[in-house]
């Protein structure tokens, strides 16, 4: 049996995973609590001596199944808007992969041909002007998120250039860490036309040197801009090395690599 093997146990169709666990998708759950409880008990007894973990996706419209699962020793692992993922450890030393433990954000250093920096002022941020940016949405690439956030906050179309800084902050939202990816981007147009007027009260171009000496600007923002001016960063290259993987991905490497002797 390989890592993608299917096995029917009771009313469940299970999929074997790399951790010698089995996963049950929400589409394979029965319609009633009674049927779920009977089949879950049968499932546990059938695999407890040969598997490490049992994973079950429970959709929100069958949330009444959750107490049944927890009474059988399942714990919460992660969730989305319309489901919760629960897991049961069948062996004491079974490894449960860590759930998502961080949020992702992206910020942009955009400097035009006039040595002007694109900056914004948020409605709820009262200390000077900051760099445009925001959350990276689920399944969204870094470069795509950067271009989208700058467009929403300033109306400026940009092209991703490089990654020049990475920040890690804890605690952040939802008791998670936050990874903040700072990038450079090249503007395609200069005319500002903010789309997100609920969050952004002003966007403008400001001389880079003036920004770096502005006492109302956070030192962190200044450090990011200086890094963008001094270093070339990591660019998106060499995608072909993972072209065999059927997933969306981005690879970043230093812009200039040392030649091997």
BAFI-3210 file (N, C-alpha, C; in Angstrom, 3 decimals, decimal comma, padded with zeros to 6 digits):
// residues 261
n [1|2|3|4|5|6|7|8|9|10|11|12|13|14|15|16|17|18|19|20|21|22|23|24|25|26|27|28|29|30|31|32|33|34|35|36|37|38|39|40|41|42|43|44|45|46|47|48|49|50|51|52|53|54|55|56|57|58|59|60|61|62|63|64|65|66|67|68|69|70|71|72|73|74|75|76|77|78|79|80|81|82|83|84|85|86|87|88|89|90|91|92|93|94|95|96|97|98|99|100|101|102|103|104|105|106|107|108|109|110|111|112|113|114|115|116|117|118|119|120|121|122|123|124|125|126|127|128|129|130|131|132|133|134|135|136|137|138|139|140|141|142|143|144|145|146|147|148|149|150|151|152|153|154|155|156|157|158|159|160|161|162|163|164|165|166|167|168|169|170|171|172|173|174|175|176|177|178|179|180|181|182|183|184|185|186|187|188|189|190|191|192|193|194|195|196|197|198|199|200|201|202|203|204|205|206|207|208|209|210|211|212|213|214|215|216|217|218|219|220|221|222|223|224|225|226|227|228|229|230|231|232|233|234|235|236|237|238|239|240|241|242|243|244|245|246|247|248|249|250|251|252|253|254|255|256|257|258|259|260|261]
n.u [000,849|000,717|001,541|-000,681|-002,789|-006,092|-008,553|-011,411|-013,253|-015,731|-018,206|-016,492|-014,166|-010,799|-007,602|-004,225|-001,500|001,809|002,704|001,998|-000,629|-004,217|-006,539|-009,699|-011,857|-014,240|-016,322|-016,788|-018,134|-020,814|-024,434|-025,824|-025,584|-025,660|-024,876|-022,315|-021,094|-021,173|-019,675|-017,249|-016,260|-015,882|-013,958|-011,707|-011,068|-010,396|-008,020|-006,213|-003,956|-002,236|-001,890|-000,816|-002,089|-005,327|-007,043|-009,675|-011,732|-014,210|-017,099|-018,761|-021,482|-021,940|-021,286|-022,199|-021,006|-018,612|-018,411|-018,708|-016,419|-014,410|-014,998|-014,007|-011,341|-010,170|-008,446|-008,399|-006,947|-006,597|-008,332|-010,754|-012,912|-015,176|-014,823|-013,464|-010,451|-009,747|-007,753|-006,571|-004,303|-002,931|-000,757|001,549|003,947|003,504|003,935|002,525|002,085|002,905|000,378|-000,661|001,138|001,525|000,894|000,997|002,567|003,135|005,276|006,098|008,773|008,810|010,288|010,497|011,619|012,363|013,579|011,751|009,767|007,119|004,512|002,170|-000,634|-002,317|-005,674|-005,849|-003,322|-001,159|001,386|003,352|004,163|003,956|005,199|003,502|001,402|000,298|-001,812|-000,978|-002,991|-004,771|-003,307|-002,024|000,639|003,783|004,758|002,473|000,718|002,069|001,918|-000,857|-001,594|-000,254|-001,524|-004,194|-003,929|-002,752|-003,281|-001,313|000,218|002,522|005,598|006,864|010,125|012,341|013,138|013,973|014,059|013,169|010,868|010,056|007,485|006,131|003,901|001,221|-001,637|-004,353|-002,928|-000,663|002,493|003,905|005,079|006,790|007,291|009,469|009,702|011,079|009,772|008,941|007,516|004,843|003,207|002,651|000,604|-001,408|-004,141|-006,020|-007,643|-008,592|-010,205|-011,316|-009,441|-007,088|-006,000|-004,381|-002,048|001,112|003,910|007,162|010,236|013,059|015,294|014,272|012,342|013,897|014,957|012,841|011,296|008,949|008,715|008,918|011,801|012,166|010,892|012,572|014,949|014,313|013,987|016,587|017,927|016,871|018,015|020,707|021,194|020,814|019,129|016,870|015,873|013,177|013,796|015,050|012,948|012,606|013,841|012,128|010,074|008,797|007,070|003,711|002,474|001,671|004,301|007,071|010,454|013,289|016,389|019,704|020,496|022,988|025,244|028,023|030,695|031,586|034,727]
n.v [-001,194|002,154|005,688|007,003|005,360|004,078|003,076|001,382|001,588|000,561|002,981|004,832|006,267|006,082|007,733|006,994|008,585|010,264|009,962|007,565|007,719|007,973|009,691|011,247|012,680|015,379|014,884|012,211|011,658|010,299|010,819|011,088|011,601|009,291|007,244|008,137|007,937|005,167|004,102|005,435|004,405|001,769|002,187|003,133|000,880|-000,835|000,096|000,788|-000,689|-000,628|001,824|005,276|007,739|009,314|011,360|013,710|015,612|017,817|019,233|022,436|022,241|019,846|020,041|018,975|016,574|016,949|016,832|014,079|013,063|014,221|012,996|010,555|010,891|012,581|015,555|019,130|020,416|022,234|024,758|026,060|028,462|026,923|024,408|022,054|020,517|017,541|015,371|012,177|010,616|007,495|006,119|006,656|007,965|009,040|011,320|014,469|016,713|020,187|022,632|025,391|028,186|030,885|034,134|035,820|038,615|041,362|043,924|046,935|048,531|051,104|052,939|055,707|057,111|059,626|059,549|059,247|058,013|055,734|056,125|055,600|056,590|055,170|054,821|053,977|054,185|056,254|057,302|058,982|058,391|055,273|052,257|050,878|047,946|044,685|041,908|038,622|036,706|033,535|030,920|032,671|033,984|035,520|037,628|038,270|039,095|041,369|043,122|043,366|044,518|047,007|048,195|048,331|050,061|052,369|052,730|052,466|050,659|048,085|046,245|043,333|043,125|042,354|040,536|042,045|042,090|040,343|040,033|038,861|038,536|038,302|038,220|038,068|038,560|036,453|034,979|034,067|033,853|036,389|036,680|038,987|040,063|042,003|043,842|045,015|046,976|047,928|050,857|051,117|053,130|056,554|058,028|058,548|056,812|055,885|052,886|051,494|053,131|052,983|052,153|053,516|056,778|058,565|058,744|059,068|060,363|060,761|062,459|060,405|060,927|062,879|061,396|059,643|061,202|062,125|062,779|061,674|059,236|055,732|054,060|051,475|051,415|053,170|051,687|049,581|050,856|051,838|049,397|048,514|050,350|049,788|047,057|044,310|042,182|039,291|037,682|036,499|033,560|030,774|028,912|026,565|024,405|023,159|022,396|020,009|019,670|019,673|022,123|025,462|027,774|029,811|030,674|032,088|033,631|034,920|037,953|038,275|035,740|034,036|032,821|029,445|028,148]
n.w [000,000|-000,973|-000,457|-001,378|-001,168|-001,060|001,311|002,262|005,138|007,149|006,770|005,807|003,496|003,396|003,272|002,989|004,602|004,562|007,183|008,187|008,852|008,569|006,520|006,453|004,305|004,332|002,580|002,709|005,011|006,989|007,012|009,405|012,990|014,520|012,771|012,215|014,752|015,308|013,169|013,503|015,885|015,071|013,090|014,557|016,140|014,107|013,008|014,980|015,735|013,609|012,438|012,809|013,167|012,987|010,866|010,494|008,475|009,288|008,198|008,486|008,418|009,574|012,191|014,535|014,765|015,985|018,938|019,216|018,038|019,696|022,096|021,572|021,740|019,890|018,909|018,345|015,389|013,133|011,200|008,828|007,208|006,773|007,862|010,258|011,259|012,784|014,856|015,872|017,971|017,680|018,541|021,156|020,526|018,067|015,393|015,072|012,605|012,795|013,075|010,946|011,932|011,676|010,270|007,081|005,624|003,341|002,170|000,351|-001,285|-003,325|-005,707|-007,796|-011,013|-010,350|-007,955|-005,899|-003,256|-002,799|-000,564|002,158|004,226|006,830|008,094|010,732|011,680|013,124|013,086|011,212|007,693|005,971|004,352|001,528|001,703|002,903|003,928|002,811|000,875|001,191|-000,648|-002,340|-004,261|-003,314|-004,941|-006,397|-004,372|-003,465|-005,715|-005,918|-003,400|-003,448|-005,614|-004,679|-002,481|-003,446|-006,148|-007,968|-010,492|-010,278|-010,789|-009,487|-008,043|-006,207|-003,143|-000,117|002,630|005,648|008,167|011,470|013,705|016,953|019,708|017,277|015,212|016,231|018,099|016,809|015,011|012,859|009,608|007,756|004,632|002,889|-000,043|-003,183|-005,853|-009,195|-010,467|-012,827|-013,593|-012,539|-011,447|-008,685|-007,287|-005,039|-004,154|-001,933|000,060|002,538|004,381|003,770|004,038|002,771|000,081|-001,406|-003,346|-002,145|-001,651|-001,424|000,251|001,952|003,276|004,735|006,730|008,101|011,125|011,962|010,850|011,273|012,582|011,697|009,183|007,818|007,867|006,200|003,728|003,356|003,139|000,731|-000,964|-000,754|-001,181|-003,465|-003,172|-003,240|-006,119|-008,220|-009,628|-011,625|-011,818|-013,197|-011,951|-010,274|-011,869|-012,235|-010,167|-009,356|-008,389|-007,294|-007,066|-005,930|-006,413|-004,902|-005,337|-004,579|-006,289|-007,505|-007,839|-006,436|-008,404|-008,766|-007,973]
ca.u [000,000|001,556|001,086|-001,945|-003,723|-007,416|-009,070|-012,763|-013,437|-017,075|-018,756|-015,454|-013,077|-009,629|-006,411|-003,005|-000,612|003,230|002,991|001,279|-001,938|-005,265|-007,316|-011,067|-012,364|-015,608|-017,314|-017,012|-018,813|-022,233|-025,418|-026,380|-024,667|-025,664|-024,053|-020,938|-020,575|-020,970|-018,587|-015,999|-015,795|-015,404|-012,733|-010,608|-010,712|-009,860|-006,693|-005,397|-002,712|-001,425|-001,769|-000,358|-002,989|-006,558|-007,438|-011,028|-012,255|-015,634|-017,648|-019,520|-022,888|-022,004|-020,527|-022,668|-020,125|-017,379|-018,355|-018,544|-015,000|-013,596|-015,229|-013,191|-009,938|-009,678|-008,151|-008,447|-005,665|-006,671|-009,680|-011,024|-014,229|-016,275|-014,471|-012,451|-009,678|-009,431|-006,800|-006,418|-003,026|-003,143|000,454|002,012|005,055|003,138|004,206|001,455|002,688|002,443|-000,611|-000,198|001,391|001,902|000,248|001,968|002,343|004,094|005,421|006,738|009,583|008,619|010,988|010,377|012,814|012,670|014,071|010,631|009,287|005,664|004,160|000,752|-001,031|-003,511|-006,637|-005,623|-001,886|-001,036|002,783|003,982|003,789|004,588|005,257|002,273|001,483|-000,805|-001,833|-000,934|-004,184|-004,574|-002,937|-001,508|002,079|004,324|004,813|001,093|000,187|002,716|001,351|-002,260|-001,698|000,157|-002,591|-005,360|-003,677|-002,257|-003,676|-000,114|000,577|003,959|006,118|007,746|011,541|013,172|012,907|015,145|014,043|012,164|010,647|009,274|006,906|005,273|002,657|000,518|-003,050|-004,802|-001,894|000,278|003,588|003,706|006,240|006,572|008,241|009,635|010,132|011,142|008,939|009,104|006,205|004,523|002,582|002,958|-000,591|-001,987|-005,601|-006,272|-008,885|-009,022|-010,380|-011,763|-008,271|-006,008|-006,471|-003,512|-000,917|001,856|005,329|007,970|011,662|013,636|016,166|013,418|011,699|014,883|015,261|011,565|011,246|007,689|008,782|009,515|013,156|012,052|010,604|013,794|015,918|013,891|014,310|018,046|018,294|016,505|018,960|022,072|021,337|020,019|018,090|016,602|014,923|012,454|014,526|015,329|011,723|012,615|014,377|010,992|008,977|008,119|006,107|002,423|001,983|002,109|005,459|008,028|011,789|014,042|017,822|020,429|020,576|024,313|025,781|029,464|031,055|032,356|036,099]
ca.v [000,000|003,345|006,859|007,524|004,240|004,229|001,902|001,567|001,011|000,966|003,899|005,812|006,062|006,669|007,911|006,832|009,736|009,931|009,745|006,337|008,066|007,950|010,924|011,125|013,956|015,673|014,347|010,800|011,507|009,887|011,900|011,209|011,456|007,902|006,482|008,579|007,410|003,722|003,839|005,948|003,410|000,630|002,615|003,184|-000,487|-001,519|000,581|001,264|-001,443|-000,555|003,209|006,210|008,877|009,419|012,748|013,828|016,935|017,912|020,474|023,217|021,802|018,630|020,359|018,140|015,408|017,292|016,219|012,625|012,834|014,566|011,963|009,404|011,239|013,476|016,927|020,098|020,685|023,478|024,975|027,104|029,065|025,966|023,073|021,893|019,285|016,921|014,276|011,286|009,905|006,091|005,699|007,755|008,688|009,440|012,725|015,273|017,914|021,447|023,391|026,715|028,951|032,257|034,837|036,348|039,963|041,821|045,370|047,301|049,724|051,487|054,204|056,048|057,652|060,920|059,250|059,442|056,787|055,641|055,897|055,705|056,820|054,387|055,471|053,572|054,260|057,697|057,729|059,225|057,610|053,950|051,617|050,134|046,494|044,088|040,464|037,703|035,866|032,094|030,420|033,767|034,108|036,748|038,696|038,642|039,852|042,674|043,941|043,635|045,442|048,351|048,708|048,648|051,156|053,591|052,818|052,357|049,333|047,850|044,926|042,806|043,126|041,487|040,503|042,659|041,978|039,451|040,286|037,867|039,216|037,491|037,685|038,862|038,205|035,093|034,326|033,459|034,679|037,040|036,838|040,168|039,999|043,328|043,677|046,177|046,858|049,014|051,404|051,207|054,442|057,420|058,717|057,890|056,727|054,874|052,122|051,120|054,395|052,725|051,966|054,430|058,165|059,343|058,081|060,103|060,186|061,644|062,317|059,353|061,510|063,534|060,342|059,029|062,108|062,547|062,290|060,973|057,919|054,719|053,635|050,224|051,755|053,746|050,608|048,814|051,655|051,813|048,081|048,473|051,187|049,284|045,656|043,908|041,286|037,990|037,809|035,279|032,941|029,341|028,162|025,282|023,310|022,477|022,378|018,725|019,699|020,187|023,069|026,846|028,056|030,830|030,464|033,338|033,450|036,198|038,450|037,958|034,581|033,861|031,732|028,382|028,033]
ca.w [000,000|-001,045|000,284|-001,893|-001,179|-000,479|002,004|002,778|006,470|007,492|005,766|005,472|002,555|004,046|002,453|003,773|004,452|004,783|008,600|008,520|009,344|007,557|006,456|005,954|003,819|004,772|001,634|003,021|006,295|006,870|007,146|010,753|014,123|014,964|011,842|012,407|016,014|015,186|012,221|014,047|016,856|014,285|012,421|015,527|016,506|012,933|012,586|016,100|015,861|012,389|011,984|013,848|013,337|012,196|010,595|009,937|008,152|009,609|007,647|009,450|008,439|010,365|013,407|015,644|014,839|016,711|020,278|019,101|017,775|020,864|023,106|021,183|021,898|018,845|019,313|017,249|014,760|012,364|010,677|007,855|007,418|006,646|008,330|011,288|011,106|014,078|014,720|017,021|018,029|018,021|019,232|021,999|019,909|016,706|015,103|014,486|012,015|013,379|012,308|010,520|013,152|011,364|009,170|006,134|005,125|002,344|002,071|-000,913|-001,496|-004,725|-005,956|-009,217|-011,674|-009,735|-006,608|-004,981|-002,632|-002,663|000,841|002,472|005,611|007,151|008,978|012,122|011,955|013,278|013,176|009,922|006,519|005,938|003,047|001,203|001,876|003,656|004,088|001,678|000,964|001,030|-001,982|-003,152|-004,345|-002,729|-005,948|-006,729|-003,237|-003,476|-006,779|-005,575|-002,267|-003,876|-006,476|-003,863|-001,550|-004,099|-007,545|-008,796|-010,980|-010,116|-011,135|-008,447|-008,404|-005,365|-001,692|000,499|004,091|006,219|009,591|012,201|014,860|017,812|019,153|016,275|015,188|016,519|018,903|015,878|014,525|011,564|008,745|006,945|003,526|002,288|-001,426|-004,052|-007,045|-010,156|-010,853|-014,252|-013,736|-011,399|-010,953|-007,512|-007,283|-004,015|-004,254|-000,579|000,779|003,912|005,226|003,394|003,971|001,889|-000,572|-002,128|-003,623|-001,326|-001,912|-000,575|001,276|002,940|004,060|005,631|007,846|008,703|012,511|012,181|010,210|012,133|012,224|010,952|007,792|007,245|007,681|005,022|002,539|003,215|002,636|-000,686|-001,703|-000,650|-001,551|-004,620|-002,704|-003,841|-007,222|-008,563|-010,734|-011,587|-011,581|-013,901|-011,145|-009,640|-012,839|-012,163|-009,068|-009,821|-007,391|-007,498|-006,221|-006,324|-005,882|-004,860|-005,161|-004,640|-007,644|-008,013|-007,140|-006,629|-009,289|-008,128|-008,512]
c.u [000,880|000,893|-000,205|-003,021|-005,030|-007,806|-010,450|-012,904|-014,783|-017,644|-017,711|-014,552|-011,882|-008,461|-005,192|-002,074|000,842|003,590|002,347|-000,018|-002,951|-006,097|-008,679|-011,551|-013,823|-016,662|-017,623|-017,675|-020,271|-023,174|-025,913|-025,315|-024,542|-024,763|-022,582|-020,337|-020,275|-019,761|-017,248|-015,412|-015,218|-014,074|-011,540|-010,132|-010,043|-008,418|-005,750|-004,070|-001,804|-001,271|-001,355|-001,390|-004,261|-006,911|-008,849|-011,349|-013,755|-016,152|-018,555|-020,974|-023,059|-021,237|-020,998|-021,833|-018,909|-017,346|-018,172|-017,074|-014,155|-013,803|-014,441|-011,695|-009,349|-009,450|-008,235|-007,041|-005,671|-008,072|-009,661|-012,396|-015,336|-015,946|-013,560|-011,770|-009,328|-008,515|-006,755|-005,088|-003,286|-001,941|001,031|003,087|004,755|003,343|002,980|002,091|002,067|001,420|-000,017|-000,062|001,833|000,971|001,344|001,575|003,420|004,091|006,258|007,542|009,513|009,229|010,934|011,664|013,237|013,195|013,009|010,109|007,769|005,312|002,669|000,563|-002,333|-004,397|-006,337|-004,148|-001,501|000,405|003,365|003,420|004,573|004,581|003,950|002,481|000,316|-000,681|-001,661|-002,108|-003,833|-004,295|-002,328|000,020|002,539|004,284|003,421|000,486|000,772|002,066|-000,105|-002,379|-001,311|-000,930|-003,794|-005,130|-003,270|-002,774|-002,511|000,110|002,090|004,312|007,107|009,186|012,348|012,676|014,154|015,151|012,942|012,066|009,782|008,800|005,991|005,106|002,046|-000,946|-003,268|-003,768|-000,879|001,458|003,173|005,041|005,935|007,677|008,296|010,290|010,329|010,294|009,143|007,748|006,038|003,865|002,890|001,712|-001,249|-003,510|-006,000|-007,628|-009,464|-009,147|-010,899|-010,583|-007,183|-006,557|-005,586|-002,432|-000,205|003,263|006,103|009,448|012,273|014,467|015,359|012,754|012,657|015,262|013,999|011,445|009,956|007,664|009,478|010,907|013,130|011,797|011,842|014,825|015,586|014,258|015,816|018,530|017,994|017,478|020,348|022,266|020,403|018,948|017,989|015,553|014,299|013,080|014,524|014,094|011,783|013,109|013,281|009,802|008,204|007,060|004,817|001,778|002,364|003,279|006,244|009,361|012,564|015,505|018,501|020,608|021,932|024,903|027,264|029,730|031,889|033,717|036,393]
c.v [001,237|004,534|007,464|006,446|004,596|002,936|002,239|000,824|001,495|001,841|004,879|005,334|006,798|006,734|007,825|008,018|009,353|009,637|008,457|006,649|007,939|009,215|010,643|012,508|014,130|015,065|012,881|010,594|011,102|011,063|012,100|011,024|010,001|007,041|006,853|007,952|005,924|003,417|004,342|004,967|002,205|000,959|002,566|001,775|-001,226|-001,130|000,902|000,534|-001,339|000,850|004,097|007,279|008,668|010,903|012,761|015,301|016,929|019,259|021,147|022,770|020,447|018,815|019,563|016,867|015,678|016,692|014,709|012,286|013,127|013,559|010,693|009,732|012,086|014,873|017,837|020,315|022,022|023,613|026,021|027,667|028,019|024,556|023,176|020,553|018,774|015,729|013,477|010,572|008,478|005,485|006,901|008,598|009,129|010,942|013,382|016,538|019,180|022,118|024,730|027,611|030,383|032,830|035,445|037,746|040,348|043,340|045,710|048,587|050,034|052,870|054,492|056,686|059,005|060,772|059,547|058,077|056,837|055,279|056,120|056,113|056,063|055,130|055,179|053,568|055,733|058,196|057,821|058,402|056,308|053,403|050,883|048,636|045,982|042,578|039,745|036,741|034,396|031,759|031,493|033,792|035,455|037,887|039,180|039,491|041,260|043,597|044,302|044,676|046,862|048,979|049,140|049,912|052,460|053,791|052,701|050,898|049,175|046,456|044,502|042,762|042,155|041,514|041,060|042,563|041,013|039,719|039,202|038,515|038,268|038,198|038,639|038,454|036,729|034,284|033,585|034,387|035,353|037,135|037,961|040,228|041,368|043,186|045,029|045,908|048,092|049,541|051,444|052,552|055,246|058,035|057,918|057,962|055,599|054,209|051,806|052,381|054,187|052,622|053,010|055,847|059,041|058,444|059,134|059,625|061,199|061,406|061,334|059,953|062,237|062,506|059,778|059,919|062,600|061,945|061,534|059,580|056,937|054,320|052,344|050,487|052,334|052,657|049,779|049,561|051,672|050,476|047,964|049,279|050,563|047,868|045,295|042,872|039,970|038,154|036,446|034,670|031,420|028,497|026,753|024,128|022,547|022,366|021,061|018,690|020,352|021,060|024,473|027,116|029,224|030,487|031,771|033,030|034,824|036,647|038,155|036,829|034,454|032,671|030,713|028,251|026,569]
c.w [000,000|-000,391|-000,240|-001,896|-000,492|000,219|002,531|004,095|006,986|006,393|005,248|004,336|003,115|003,062|003,362|003,520|004,780|006,235|009,119|009,261|008,223|007,668|005,853|005,557|004,223|003,859|001,901|004,385|006,078|007,155|008,569|011,814|014,548|014,079|012,001|013,661|015,916|014,302|012,738|015,050|016,128|013,610|013,371|015,883|015,342|012,631|013,731|016,247|014,640|011,817|013,151|014,183|012,535|012,086|010,030|009,701|008,412|009,123|008,664|009,519|009,121|011,673|014,619|015,770|015,734|018,115|020,248|018,894|019,008|022,000|022,819|021,201|020,788|019,429|018,103|016,700|014,032|011,803|009,569|008,130|007,514|007,133|009,546|011,042|012,493|013,836|016,010|016,905|018,509|018,729|019,963|021,334|018,469|016,526|014,472|013,922|012,598|012,469|011,885|011,739|012,873|010,300|008,304|005,690|004,134|002,322|000,858|-000,801|-002,990|-004,921|-007,458|-009,755|-011,112|-008,310|-005,550|-004,532|-002,486|-001,220|001,045|003,931|005,842|008,145|010,446|012,500|011,961|013,312|011,774|008,786|006,510|004,522|002,761|001,372|002,672|003,689|002,751|001,847|000,806|-000,435|-002,880|-003,114|-003,783|-003,734|-006,329|-005,626|-003,206|-004,501|-006,484|-004,468|-002,670|-004,741|-005,647|-003,035|-002,219|-005,521|-008,503|-009,201|-010,893|-010,600|-010,054|-008,943|-007,542|-003,922|-001,020|002,039|004,511|007,712|010,203|013,492|015,624|019,157|018,136|016,323|015,524|017,297|018,028|015,649|013,226|010,845|007,760|005,893|002,849|000,921|-002,096|-005,281|-007,909|-010,574|-012,369|-014,587|-012,491|-010,757|-009,839|-007,563|-006,337|-004,198|-002,875|000,278|002,207|004,871|004,987|003,256|003,099|001,311|-001,399|-002,454|-002,781|-001,649|-000,914|000,549|002,349|003,851|005,103|006,809|008,544|010,108|012,813|011,561|011,145|011,638|011,404|009,474|007,102|006,955|006,443|003,748|002,302|002,669|001,146|-001,540|-001,785|-001,172|-002,699|-004,269|-003,455|-004,930|-007,527|-009,813|-010,600|-011,287|-012,176|-013,041|-010,409|-010,589|-012,821|-011,064|-009,532|-008,744|-007,831|-006,570|-006,795|-005,682|-005,973|-004,563|-005,169|-006,086|-008,286|-007,190|-007,434|-007,545|-008,539|-008,800|-008,859]
res [x|x|x|x|x|x|x|x|x|x|x|x|x|x|x|x|x|x|x|x|x|x|x|x|x|x|x|x|x|x|x|x|x|x|x|x|x|x|x|x|x|x|x|x|x|x|x|x|x|x|x|x|x|x|x|x|x|x|x|x|x|x|x|x|x|x|x|x|x|x|x|x|x|x|x|x|x|x|x|x|x|x|x|x|x|x|x|x|x|x|x|x|x|x|x|x|x|x|x|x|x|x|x|x|x|x|x|x|x|x|x|x|x|x|x|x|x|x|x|x|x|x|x|x|x|x|x|x|x|x|x|x|x|x|x|x|x|x|x|x|x|x|x|x|x|x|x|x|x|x|x|x|x|x|x|x|x|x|x|x|x|x|x|x|x|x|x|x|x|x|x|x|x|x|x|x|x|x|x|x|x|x|x|x|x|x|x|x|x|x|x|x|x|x|x|x|x|x|x|x|x|x|x|x|x|x|x|x|x|x|x|x|x|x|x|x|x|x|x|x|x|x|x|x|x|x|x|x|x|x|x|x|x|x|x|x|x|x|x|x|x|x|x|x|x|x|x|x|x|x|x|x|x|x|x|x|x|x|x|x|x]
***
